[in-house]
């Protein structure tokens, strides 16, 4: 790894954010990268959640922002590999489906604010 990998990856993420936000077509077609497997994607989401959780636990991030990011990560994780039900106290009601649906609706409406959930 080179010293500038973080800056390059952050720049690539910012560029993709602009493309996604403006719904523009990328300058070039995407490239298949066979080394990014389903398992690697799941692991990346896990690592991202660990980073967020550490920041929340160390009070370096507002817990509401942490919950917002965790919810978004769970949506991505659900797409990659379905999550187990998040059962309510009654042992039957799947609260996770309800919560994920709320997040997806918020994404469709373009709500970027954690407080819209």
Secondary structure, DSSP 4 states (H G I P E B T S, - for coil): --TTHHHHHHHHHHHHHHHHHHTPPPSS-----TTS-HHHHHHHHHHHHHHHHHHHHTTSS-HHHHHHHHHHHHHHHHHHSPPPP-B-TTSS-BHHHHHHHHHHHHHHTT---GGG-
